[in-house]
């Protein structure tokens, strides 16, 4: 599914735990993904992954990145739409990871992970 500005379709994945991001294109990691593949499957670690995390935090992206860094996570903003923001976290981060417990926002969560080839 396309990661077009102005569309926050990926935010629905917070309410659909059976659906998860399992791939991102391009998949080489040299640039920002332009599309995500979603399916009814939980992703697993491959050894070289990126995790997709969404939040409704109104804080500036730089502040969210700093807060995640303070928790030990490397994050990069990817897209904002419809009051939601999508970030890419370095590595494979599970939804229950304690480092996300203090992440900003009322509606937040990991929506999947994808390998980098």
N, CA, C and O atoms as a Tinker XYZ file with bonds, in Angstrom:
   468  protein
     1  N      0.848000   -1.168000    0.000000    73     2
     2  CA     0.000000    0.000000    0.000000    64     1     3
     3  C      0.896000    1.233000    0.000000    63     2     4     5
     4  O      1.917000    1.286000    0.685000    81     3
     5  N      0.489000    2.206000   -0.777000    73     3     6
     6  CA     1.249000    3.419000   -0.985000    64     5     7
     7  C      1.320000    4.273000    0.274000    63     6     8     9
     8  O      0.336000    4.399000    1.002000    81     7
     9  N      2.485000    4.858000    0.527000    73     7    10
    10  CA     2.660000    5.810000    1.625000    64     9    11
    11  C      2.553000    7.225000    1.063000    63    10    12    13
    12  O      3.544000    7.953000    0.997000    81    11
    13  N      1.369000    7.599000    0.667000    73    11    14
    14  CA     1.135000    8.913000    0.079000    64    13    15
    15  C      0.880000    9.941000    1.173000    63    14    16    17
    16  O      0.191000    9.653000    2.151000    81    15
    17  N      1.434000   11.137000    1.009000    73    15    18
    18  CA     1.126000   12.202000    1.973000    64    17    19
    19  C     -0.379000   12.470000    1.993000    63    18    20    21
    20  O     -1.042000   12.439000    0.956000    81    19
    21  N     -0.894000   12.728000    3.162000    73    19    22
    22  CA    -2.312000   13.032000    3.286000    64    21    23
    23  C     -3.174000   11.830000    3.610000    63    22    24    25
    24  O     -4.352000   11.994000    3.931000    81    23
    25  N     -2.628000   10.631000    3.536000    73    23    26
    26  CA    -3.392000    9.428000    3.846000    64    25    27
    27  C     -2.750000    8.708000    5.027000    63    26    28    29
    28  O     -1.566000    8.372000    4.997000    81    27
    29  N     -3.539000    8.481000    6.050000    73    27    30
    30  CA    -3.029000    7.794000    7.240000    64    29    31
    31  C     -3.653000    6.412000    7.369000    63    30    32    33
    32  O     -4.010000    5.998000    8.472000    81    31
    33  N     -3.789000    5.689000    6.254000    73    31    34
    34  CA    -4.382000    4.354000    6.282000    64    33    35
    35  C     -3.666000    3.448000    7.274000    63    34    36    37
    36  O     -4.288000    2.592000    7.904000    81    35
    37  N     -2.356000    3.638000    7.411000    73    35    38
    38  CA    -1.532000    2.813000    8.293000    64    37    39
    39  C     -1.928000    2.963000    9.757000    63    38    40    41
    40  O     -1.627000    2.086000   10.567000    81    39
    41  N     -2.596000    4.056000   10.111000    73    39    42
    42  CA    -3.059000    4.254000   11.484000    64    41    43
    43  C     -4.106000    3.228000   11.892000    63    42    44    45
    44  O     -4.239000    2.901000   13.071000    81    43
    45  N     -4.847000    2.725000   10.917000    73    43    46
    46  CA    -5.863000    1.694000   11.219000    64    45    47
    47  C     -5.238000    0.402000   11.730000    63    46    48    49
    48  O     -5.905000   -0.402000   12.381000    81    47
    49  N     -3.964000    0.208000   11.433000    73    47    50
    50  CA    -3.295000   -1.001000   11.907000    64    49    51
    51  C     -3.181000   -1.031000   13.429000    63    50    52    53
    52  O     -3.004000   -2.097000   14.019000    81    51
    53  N     -3.281000    0.130000   14.063000    73    51    54
    54  CA    -3.279000    0.168000   15.526000    64    53    55
    55  C     -4.511000   -0.534000   16.085000    63    54    56    57
    56  O     -4.466000   -1.100000   17.177000    81    55
    57  N     -5.607000   -0.496000   15.338000    73    55    58
    58  CA    -6.862000   -1.117000   15.781000    64    57    59
    59  C     -7.069000   -2.500000   15.176000    63    58    60    61
    60  O     -8.038000   -3.179000   15.511000    81    59
    61  N     -6.187000   -2.918000   14.303000    73    59    62
    62  CA    -6.298000   -4.220000   13.630000    64    61    63
    63  C     -5.052000   -5.055000   13.941000    63    62    64    65
    64  O     -4.176000   -5.181000   13.087000    81    63
    65  N     -4.957000   -5.621000   15.134000    73    63    66
    66  CA    -3.725000   -6.324000   15.516000    64    65    67
    67  C     -3.416000   -7.567000   14.680000    63    66    68    69
    68  O     -2.287000   -8.057000   14.711000    81    67
    69  N     -4.382000   -8.081000   13.945000    73    67    70
    70  CA    -4.117000   -9.246000   13.099000    64    69    71
    71  C     -3.328000   -8.864000   11.846000    63    70    72    73
    72  O     -2.645000   -9.707000   11.265000    81    71
    73  N     -3.418000   -7.604000   11.428000    73    71    74
    74  CA    -2.698000   -7.126000   10.245000    64    73    75
    75  C     -1.416000   -6.432000   10.673000    63    74    76    77
    76  O     -1.422000   -5.631000   11.608000    81    75
    77  N     -0.327000   -6.734000    9.998000    73    75    78
    78  CA     0.957000   -6.137000   10.323000    64    77    79
    79  C      1.755000   -5.838000    9.069000    63    78    80    81
    80  O      1.633000   -6.530000    8.059000    81    79
    81  N      2.574000   -4.795000    9.146000    73    79    82
    82  CA     3.534000   -4.496000    8.091000    64    81    83
    83  C      4.589000   -5.600000    8.116000    63    82    84    85
    84  O      5.140000   -5.920000    9.169000    81    83
    85  N      4.863000   -6.177000    6.945000    73    83    86
    86  CA     5.860000   -7.244000    6.851000    64    85    87
    87  C      6.949000   -6.949000    5.811000    63    86    88    89
    88  O      7.949000   -7.663000    5.733000    81    87
    89  N      6.747000   -5.895000    5.016000    73    87    90
    90  CA     7.749000   -5.516000    4.018000    64    89    91
    91  C      7.586000   -4.049000    3.675000    63    90    92    93
    92  O      6.497000   -3.487000    3.789000    81    91
    93  N      8.684000   -3.436000    3.255000    73    91    94
    94  CA     8.686000   -2.037000    2.840000    64    93    95
    95  C      9.443000   -1.919000    1.526000    63    94    96    97
    96  O     10.443000   -2.603000    1.312000    81    95
    97  N      8.958000   -1.046000    0.649000    73    95    98
    98  CA     9.611000   -0.831000   -0.646000    64    97    99
    99  C      9.979000    0.633000   -0.817000    63    98   100   101
   100  O      9.119000    1.477000   -0.566000    81    99
   101  N     11.146000    0.989000   -1.210000    73    99   102
   102  CA    12.204000    0.035000   -1.515000    64   101   103
   103  C     12.698000   -0.643000   -0.235000    63   102   104   105
   104  O     12.588000   -0.088000    0.858000    81   103
   105  N     13.236000   -1.832000   -0.389000    73   103   106
   106  CA    13.635000   -2.613000    0.766000    64   105   107
   107  C     15.125000   -2.557000    1.047000    63   106   108   109
   108  O     15.616000   -3.289000    1.907000    81   107
   109  N     15.854000   -1.706000    0.342000    73   107   110
   110  CA    17.304000   -1.656000    0.506000    64   109   111
   111  C     17.754000   -0.724000    1.623000    63   110   112   113
   112  O     18.936000   -0.718000    1.967000    81   111
   113  N     16.858000    0.056000    2.194000    73   111   114
   114  CA    17.212000    0.902000    3.326000    64   113   115
   115  C     17.955000    2.172000    2.968000    63   114   116   117
   116  O     18.272000    2.955000    3.863000    81   115
   117  N     18.249000    2.412000    1.690000    73   115   118
   118  CA    18.980000    3.612000    1.298000    64   117   119
   119  C     18.088000    4.847000    1.246000    63   118   120   121
   120  O     18.592000    5.967000    1.163000    81   119
   121  N     16.801000    4.663000    1.293000    73   119   122
   122  CA    15.875000    5.792000    1.266000    64   121   123
   123  C     14.628000    5.456000    2.047000    63   122   124   125
   124  O     14.473000    4.345000    2.554000    81   123
   125  N     13.743000    6.424000    2.140000    73   123   126
   126  CA    12.489000    6.198000    2.851000    64   125   127
   127  C     11.586000    5.262000    2.056000    63   126   128   129
   128  O     11.506000    5.361000    0.831000    81   127
   129  N     10.913000    4.364000    2.745000    73   127   130
   130  CA     9.957000    3.507000    2.047000    64   129   131
   131  C      8.857000    4.341000    1.405000    63   130   132   133
   132  O      8.431000    5.359000    1.951000    81   131
   133  N      8.404000    3.894000    0.237000    73   131   134
   134  CA     7.304000    4.555000   -0.461000    64   133   135
   135  C      6.031000    3.722000   -0.426000    63   134   136   137
   136  O      4.953000    4.194000   -0.787000    81   135
   137  N      6.175000    2.468000    0.017000    73   135   138
   138  CA     5.022000    1.576000    0.119000    64   137   139
   139  C      5.291000    0.529000    1.194000    63   138   140   141
   140  O      6.438000    0.173000    1.465000    81   139
   141  N      4.215000    0.047000    1.797000    73   139   142
   142  CA     4.312000   -1.000000    2.804000    64   141   143
   143  C      3.442000   -2.174000    2.388000    63   142   144   145
   144  O      2.348000   -1.995000    1.854000    81   143
   145  N      3.940000   -3.369000    2.639000    73   143   146
   146  CA     3.143000   -4.569000    2.414000    64   145   147
   147  C      2.576000   -4.999000    3.765000    63   146   148   149
   148  O      3.297000   -5.106000    4.756000    81   147
   149  N      1.266000   -5.243000    3.776000    73   147   150
   150  CA     0.562000   -5.611000    4.996000    64   149   151
   151  C     -0.082000   -6.975000    4.781000    63   150   152   153
   152  O     -0.619000   -7.258000    3.710000    81   151
   153  N     -0.022000   -7.808000    5.801000    73   151   154
   154  CA    -0.691000   -9.101000    5.714000    64   153   155
   155  C     -1.047000   -9.600000    7.106000    63   154   156   157
   156  O     -0.620000   -9.048000    8.120000    81   155
   157  N     -1.847000  -10.668000    7.120000    73   155   158
   158  CA    -2.236000  -11.284000    8.386000    64   157   159
   159  C     -1.130000  -12.228000    8.818000    63   158   160   161
   160  O     -1.248000  -13.445000    8.681000    81   159
   161  N     -0.080000  -11.668000    9.329000    73   159   162
   162  CA     1.043000  -12.459000    9.819000    64   161   163
   163  C      1.890000  -11.567000   10.711000    63   162   164   165
   164  O      2.073000  -10.382000   10.435000    81   163
   165  N      2.387000  -12.136000   11.752000    73   163   166
   166  CA     3.283000  -11.378000   12.625000    64   165   167
   167  C      4.688000  -11.440000   12.046000    63   166   168   169
   168  O      5.189000  -12.521000   11.736000    81   167
   169  N      5.325000  -10.281000   11.899000    73   167   170
   170  CA     6.700000  -10.311000   11.396000    64   169   171
   171  C      7.621000  -10.870000   12.474000    63   170   172   173
   172  O      7.297000  -10.847000   13.661000    81   171
   173  N      8.738000  -11.357000   12.054000    73   171   174
   174  CA     9.743000  -11.852000   12.990000    64   173   175
   175  C     11.082000  -11.234000   12.656000    63   174   176   177
   176  O     11.272000  -10.727000   11.550000    81   175
   177  N     12.008000  -11.266000   13.586000    73   175   178
   178  CA    13.314000  -10.652000   13.337000    64   177   179
   179  C     14.100000  -11.407000   12.273000    63   178   180   181
   180  O     14.054000  -12.635000   12.193000    81   179
   181  N     14.821000  -10.646000   11.462000    73   179   182
   182  CA    15.660000  -11.250000   10.426000    64   181   183
   183  C     17.137000  -10.961000   10.662000    63   182   184   185
   184  O     18.000000  -11.547000   10.010000    81   183
   185  N     17.423000  -10.064000   11.587000    73   183   186
   186  CA    18.805000   -9.680000   11.839000    64   185   187
   187  C     19.127000   -8.309000   11.289000    63   186   188   189
   188  O     20.091000   -7.682000   11.729000    81   187
   189  N     18.343000   -7.826000   10.336000    73   187   190
   190  CA    18.520000   -6.484000    9.781000    64   189   191
   191  C     17.129000   -5.956000    9.447000    63   190   192   193
   192  O     16.646000   -6.107000    8.325000    81   191
   193  N     16.503000   -5.341000   10.426000    73   191   194
   194  CA    15.114000   -4.930000   10.288000    64   193   195
   195  C     14.927000   -3.453000   10.590000    63   194   196   197
   196  O     15.804000   -2.781000   11.132000    81   195
   197  N     13.750000   -2.977000   10.216000    73   195   198
   198  CA    13.266000   -1.666000   10.644000    64   197   199
   199  C     11.818000   -1.873000   11.081000    63   198   200   201
   200  O     11.062000   -2.627000   10.469000    81   199
   201  N     11.463000   -1.185000   12.149000    73   199   202
   202  CA    10.139000   -1.330000   12.746000    64   201   203
   203  C      9.350000   -0.061000   12.484000    63   202   204   205
   204  O      9.905000    1.038000   12.481000    81   203
   205  N      8.055000   -0.218000   12.264000    73   203   206
   206  CA     7.180000    0.921000   11.997000    64   205   207
   207  C      6.322000    1.160000   13.233000    63   206   208   209
   208  O      5.629000    0.262000   13.711000    81   207
   209  N      6.384000    2.393000   13.742000    73   207   210
   210  CA     5.712000    2.773000   14.975000    64   209   211
   211  C      4.888000    4.035000   14.708000    63   210   212   213
   212  O      5.379000    4.996000   14.116000    81   211
   213  N      3.641000    4.017000   15.149000    73   211   214
   214  CA     2.732000    5.151000   14.927000    64   213   215
   215  C      2.369000    5.799000   16.256000    63   214   216   217
   216  O      2.335000    5.146000   17.299000    81   215
   217  N      2.097000    7.106000   16.191000    73   215   218
   218  CA     1.690000    7.850000   17.376000    64   217   219
   219  C      0.772000    9.000000   16.975000    63   218   220   221
   220  O      0.809000    9.482000   15.843000    81   219
   221  N     -0.049000    9.425000   17.929000    73   219   222
   222  CA    -0.882000   10.610000   17.722000    64   221   223
   223  C     -0.307000   11.820000   18.449000    63   222   224   225
   224  O     -1.000000   12.824000   18.616000    81   223
   225  N      0.925000   11.741000   18.876000    73   223   226
   226  CA     1.551000   12.836000   19.614000    64   225   227
   227  C      1.595000   14.116000   18.779000    63   226   228   229
   228  O      1.920000   14.087000   17.593000    81   227
   229  N      1.265000   15.226000   19.413000    73   227   230
   230  CA     1.316000   16.523000   18.749000    64   229   231
   231  C      2.698000   17.169000   18.878000    63   230   232   233
   232  O      2.934000   18.246000   18.330000    81   231
   233  N      3.595000   16.524000   19.587000    73   231   234
   234  CA     4.952000   17.062000   19.740000    64   233   235
   235  C      5.656000   17.129000   18.390000    63   234   236   237
   236  O      5.358000   16.337000   17.497000    81   235
   237  N      6.587000   18.066000   18.234000    73   235   238
   238  CA     7.372000   18.097000   16.993000    64   237   239
   239  C      8.141000   16.788000   16.808000    63   238   240   241
   240  O      8.529000   16.137000   17.778000    81   239
   241  N      8.350000   16.421000   15.555000    73   239   242
   242  CA     9.057000   15.176000   15.257000    64   241   243
   243  C     10.395000   15.081000   15.978000    63   242   244   245
   244  O     10.743000   14.027000   16.510000    81   243
   245  N     11.139000   16.173000   15.996000    73   243   246
   246  CA    12.459000   16.163000   16.634000    64   245   247
   247  C     12.353000   15.832000   18.123000    63   246   248   249
   248  O     13.223000   15.156000   18.673000    81   247
   249  N     11.305000   16.300000   18.768000    73   247   250
   250  CA    11.114000   16.000000   20.193000    64   249   251
   251  C     10.752000   14.530000   20.395000    63   250   252   253
   252  O     11.233000   13.900000   21.338000    81   251
   253  N      9.915000   13.980000   19.528000    73   251   254
   254  CA     9.563000   12.560000   19.613000    64   253   255
   255  C     10.812000   11.713000   19.401000    63   254   256   257
   256  O     11.045000   10.759000   20.143000    81   255
   257  N     11.613000   12.052000   18.398000    73   255   258
   258  CA    12.858000   11.326000   18.127000    64   257   259
   259  C     13.775000   11.383000   19.345000    63   258   260   261
   260  O     14.376000   10.375000   19.716000    81   259
   261  N     13.886000   12.554000   19.969000    73   259   262
   262  CA    14.740000   12.707000   21.157000    64   261   263
   263  C     14.227000   11.870000   22.324000    63   262   264   265
   264  O     15.016000   11.256000   23.041000    81   263
   265  N     12.916000   11.844000   22.517000    73   263   266
   266  CA    12.351000   11.049000   23.611000    64   265   267
   267  C     12.580000    9.552000   23.381000    63   266   268   269
   268  O     12.882000    8.815000   24.320000    81   267
   269  N     12.435000    9.114000   22.146000    73   267   270
   270  CA    12.694000    7.716000   21.833000    64   269   271
   271  C     14.180000    7.398000   22.005000    63   270   272   273
   272  O     14.537000    6.319000   22.477000    81   271
   273  N     15.038000    8.334000   21.624000    73   271   274
   274  CA    16.483000    8.140000   21.800000    64   273   275
   275  C     16.831000    8.022000   23.285000    63   274   276   277
   276  O     17.666000    7.201000   23.666000    81   275
   277  N     16.195000    8.838000   24.117000    73   275   278
   278  CA    16.416000    8.749000   25.566000    64   277   279
   279  C     16.027000    7.377000   26.110000    63   278   280   281
   280  O     16.580000    6.918000   27.109000    81   279
   281  N     15.079000    6.730000   25.448000    73   279   282
   282  CA    14.631000    5.396000   25.856000    64   281   283
   283  C     15.497000    4.296000   25.229000    63   282   284   285
   284  O     15.304000    3.115000   25.520000    81   283
   285  N     16.443000    4.677000   24.378000    73   283   286
   286  CA    17.334000    3.702000   23.769000    64   285   287
   287  C     16.917000    3.232000   22.396000    63   286   288   289
   288  O     17.364000    2.181000   21.937000    81   287
   289  N     16.058000    4.004000   21.724000    73   287   290
   290  CA    15.590000    3.638000   20.389000    64   289   291
   291  C     16.033000    4.677000   19.364000    63   290   292   293
   292  O     15.926000    5.880000   19.603000    81   291
   293  N     16.525000    4.211000   18.234000    73   291   294
   294  CA    16.889000    5.107000   17.139000    64   293   295
   295  C     15.672000    5.233000   16.231000    63   294   296   297
   296  O     15.198000    4.242000   15.677000    81   295
   297  N     15.169000    6.458000   16.082000    73   295   298
   298  CA    13.947000    6.684000   15.310000    64   297   299
   299  C     14.163000    7.757000   14.257000    63   298   300   301
   300  O     15.020000    8.632000   14.385000    81   299
   301  N     13.357000    7.656000   13.219000    73   299   302
   302  CA    13.365000    8.643000   12.140000    64   301   303
   303  C     11.925000    8.860000   11.689000    63   302   304   305
   304  O     11.204000    7.891000   11.451000    81   303
   305  N     11.494000   10.124000   11.568000    73   303   306
   306  CA    10.124000   10.366000   11.095000    64   305   307
   307  C      9.977000    9.941000    9.637000    63   306   308   309
   308  O     10.883000   10.129000    8.824000    81   307
   309  N      8.824000    9.368000    9.325000    73   307   310
   310  CA     8.566000    8.922000    7.956000    64   309   311
   311  C      7.433000    9.698000    7.315000    63   310   312   313
   312  O      7.566000   10.167000    6.184000    81   311
   313  N      6.303000    9.842000    8.030000    73   311   314
   314  CA     5.119000   10.435000    7.428000    64   313   315
   315  C      4.185000   10.940000    8.512000    63   314   316   317
   316  O      4.115000   10.370000    9.601000    81   315
   317  N      3.472000   12.006000    8.212000    73   315   318
   318  CA     2.434000   12.514000    9.118000    64   317   319
   319  C      1.184000   12.790000    8.300000    63   318   320   321
   320  O      1.247000   13.371000    7.217000    81   319
   321  N      0.043000   12.363000    8.838000    73   319   322
   322  CA    -1.231000   12.569000    8.152000    64   321   323
   323  C     -2.366000   12.318000    9.133000    63   322   324   325
   324  O     -2.269000   11.443000    9.994000    81   323
   325  N     -3.424000   13.073000    9.005000    73   323   326
   326  CA    -4.625000   12.835000    9.793000    64   325   327
   327  C     -4.420000   12.861000   11.289000    63   326   328   329
   328  O     -5.117000   12.149000   12.013000    81   327
   329  N     -3.491000   13.653000   11.775000    73   327   330
   330  CA    -3.223000   13.720000   13.207000    64   329   331
   331  C     -2.346000   12.595000   13.725000    63   330   332   333
   332  O     -2.117000   12.498000   14.931000    81   331
   333  N     -1.851000   11.742000   12.835000    73   331   334
   334  CA    -0.966000   10.644000   13.213000    64   333   335
   335  C      0.405000   10.834000   12.583000    63   334   336   337
   336  O      0.551000   11.496000   11.555000    81   335
   337  N      1.399000   10.242000   13.217000    73   335   338
   338  CA     2.763000   10.281000   12.701000    64   337   339
   339  C      3.293000    8.862000   12.647000    63   338   340   341
   340  O      3.035000    8.052000   13.537000    81   339
   341  N      4.039000    8.573000   11.588000    73   339   342
   342  CA     4.652000    7.273000   11.411000    64   341   343
   343  C      6.162000    7.435000   11.481000    63   342   344   345
   344  O      6.745000    8.274000   10.795000    81   343
   345  N      6.782000    6.619000   12.323000    73   343   346
   346  CA     8.233000    6.648000   12.502000    64   345   347
   347  C      8.817000    5.294000   12.154000    63   346   348   349
   348  O      8.152000    4.264000   12.263000    81   347
   349  N     10.081000    5.315000   11.729000    73   347   350
   350  CA    10.831000    4.099000   11.492000    64   349   351
   351  C     11.811000    3.953000   12.648000    63   350   352   353
   352  O     12.594000    4.862000   12.924000    81   351
   353  N     11.765000    2.813000   13.319000    73   351   354
   354  CA    12.693000    2.508000   14.401000    64   353   355
   355  C     13.743000    1.535000   13.876000    63   354   356   357
   356  O     13.416000    0.585000   13.165000    81   355
   357  N     14.988000    1.771000   14.225000    73   355   358
   358  CA    16.062000    0.878000   13.786000    64   357   359
   359  C     15.948000   -0.454000   14.506000    63   358   360   361
   360  O     15.762000   -0.501000   15.722000    81   359
   361  N     16.060000   -1.534000   13.745000    73   359   362
   362  CA    16.035000   -2.869000   14.319000    64   361   363
   363  C     14.629000   -3.425000   14.461000    63   362   364   365
   364  O     13.648000   -2.808000   14.044000    81   363
   365  N     14.558000   -4.594000   15.054000    73   363   366
   366  CA    13.282000   -5.258000   15.293000    64   365   367
   367  C     12.841000   -4.928000   16.711000    63   366   368   369
   368  O     13.478000   -5.339000   17.681000    81   367
   369  N     11.747000   -4.184000   16.822000    73   367   370
   370  CA    11.224000   -3.769000   18.123000    64   369   371
   371  C      9.844000   -4.392000   18.285000    63   370   372   373
   372  O      8.958000   -4.177000   17.458000    81   371
   373  N      9.666000   -5.155000   19.341000    73   371   374
   374  CA     8.378000   -5.792000   19.588000    64   373   375
   375  C      7.408000   -4.795000   20.186000    63   374   376   377
   376  O      7.812000   -3.834000   20.841000    81   375
   377  N      6.131000   -5.028000   19.960000    73   375   378
   378  CA     5.085000   -4.127000   20.454000    64   377   379
   379  C      5.140000   -3.969000   21.956000    63   378   380   381
   380  O      4.808000   -2.902000   22.473000    81   379
   381  N      5.552000   -5.007000   22.673000    73   379   382
   382  CA     5.582000   -4.971000   24.136000    64   381   383
   383  C      6.899000   -4.454000   24.697000    63   382   384   385
   384  O      7.107000   -4.493000   25.910000    81   383
   385  N      7.780000   -3.975000   23.849000    73   383   386
   386  CA     9.088000   -3.495000   24.295000    64   385   387
   387  C      8.916000   -2.394000   25.339000    63   386   388   389
   388  O      8.260000   -1.387000   25.076000    81   387
   389  N      9.490000   -2.578000   26.500000    73   387   390
   390  CA     9.366000   -1.627000   27.601000    64   389   391
   391  C      9.890000   -0.244000   27.280000    63   390   392   393
   392  O      9.484000    0.727000   27.918000    81   391
   393  N     10.774000   -0.128000   26.315000    73   391   394
   394  CA    11.302000    1.191000   25.949000    64   393   395
   395  C     10.230000    2.082000   25.332000    63   394   396   397
   396  O     10.387000    3.302000   25.284000    81   395
   397  N      9.144000    1.475000   24.861000    73   395   398
   398  CA     8.052000    2.248000   24.268000    64   397   399
   399  C      7.014000    2.687000   25.313000    63   398   400   401
   400  O      6.098000    3.446000   24.995000    81   399
   401  N      7.153000    2.218000   26.535000    73   399   402
   402  CA     6.168000    2.520000   27.583000    64   401   403
   403  C      6.024000    4.016000   27.834000    63   402   404   405
   404  O      4.927000    4.488000   28.135000    81   403
   405  N      7.099000    4.758000   27.717000    73   403   406
   406  CA     7.039000    6.200000   27.968000    64   405   407
   407  C      7.019000    7.018000   26.677000    63   406   408   409
   408  O      7.226000    8.232000   26.703000    81   407
   409  N      6.771000    6.361000   25.562000    73   407   410
   410  CA     6.730000    7.068000   24.277000    64   409   411
   411  C      5.555000    8.045000   24.260000    63   410   412   413
   412  O      4.502000    7.764000   24.833000    81   411
   413  N      5.735000    9.184000   23.608000    73   411   414
   414  CA     4.680000   10.206000   23.613000    64   413   415
   415  C      3.470000    9.815000   22.771000    63   414   416   417
   416  O      3.581000    9.132000   21.754000    81   415
   417  N      2.315000   10.276000   23.236000    73   415   418
   418  CA     1.065000   10.051000   22.519000    64   417   419
   419  C      0.107000    9.209000   23.326000    63   418   420   421
   420  O      0.509000    8.433000   24.192000    81   419
   421  N     -1.177000    9.375000   23.026000    73   419   422
   422  CA    -2.210000    8.576000   23.676000    64   421   423
   423  C     -2.519000    7.325000   22.873000    63   422   424   425
   424  O     -2.848000    6.281000   23.438000    81   423
   425  N     -2.414000    7.431000   21.566000    73   423   426
   426  CA    -2.664000    6.316000   20.655000    64   425   427
   427  C     -1.339000    6.008000   19.971000    63   426   428   429
   428  O     -0.938000    6.721000   19.051000    81   427
   429  N     -0.662000    4.965000   20.405000    73   427   430
   430  CA     0.649000    4.636000   19.868000    64   429   431
   431  C      0.780000    3.133000   19.700000    63   430   432   433
   432  O      0.039000    2.365000   20.313000    81   431
   433  N      1.714000    2.722000   18.880000    73   431   434
   434  CA     1.991000    1.310000   18.787000    64   433   435
   435  C      2.825000    0.916000   17.593000    63   434   436   437
   436  O      2.914000    1.633000   16.596000    81   435
   437  N      3.433000   -0.246000   17.723000    73   435   438
   438  CA     4.176000   -0.865000   16.631000    64   437   439
   439  C      3.158000   -1.461000   15.667000    63   438   440   441
   440  O      2.256000   -2.189000   16.081000    81   439
   441  N      3.306000   -1.153000   14.383000    73   439   442
   442  CA     2.373000   -1.684000   13.391000    64   441   443
   443  C      3.036000   -2.723000   12.484000    63   442   444   445
   444  O      2.428000   -3.199000   11.525000    81   443
   445  N      4.278000   -3.067000   12.793000    73   443   446
   446  CA     4.957000   -4.105000   12.034000    64   445   447
   447  C      6.438000   -3.835000   11.859000    63   446   448   449
   448  O      6.962000   -2.835000   12.350000    81   447
   449  N      7.096000   -4.721000   11.167000    73   447   450
   450  CA     8.528000   -4.595000   10.909000    64   449   451
   451  C      8.830000   -5.208000    9.552000    63   450   452   453
   452  O      8.091000   -6.059000    9.057000    81   451
   453  N      9.927000   -4.759000    8.962000    73   451   454
   454  CA    10.301000   -5.241000    7.639000    64   453   455
   455  C     11.803000   -5.393000    7.551000    63   454   456   457
   456  O     12.542000   -4.579000    8.105000    81   455
   457  N     12.267000   -6.424000    6.863000    73   455   458
   458  CA    13.704000   -6.584000    6.689000    64   457   459
   459  C     14.266000   -5.548000    5.722000    63   458   460   461
   460  O     13.566000   -5.042000    4.845000    81   459
   461  N     15.538000   -5.250000    5.906000    73   459   462
   462  CA    16.271000   -4.377000    4.994000    64   461   463
   463  C     17.240000   -5.274000    4.246000    63   462   464   465
   464  O     18.039000   -5.981000    4.860000    81   463
   465  N     17.172000   -5.248000    2.927000    73   463   466
   466  CA    18.046000   -6.103000    2.122000    64   465   467
   467  C     19.155000   -5.286000    1.498000    63   466   468
   468  O     19.995000   -5.831000    0.782000    81   467
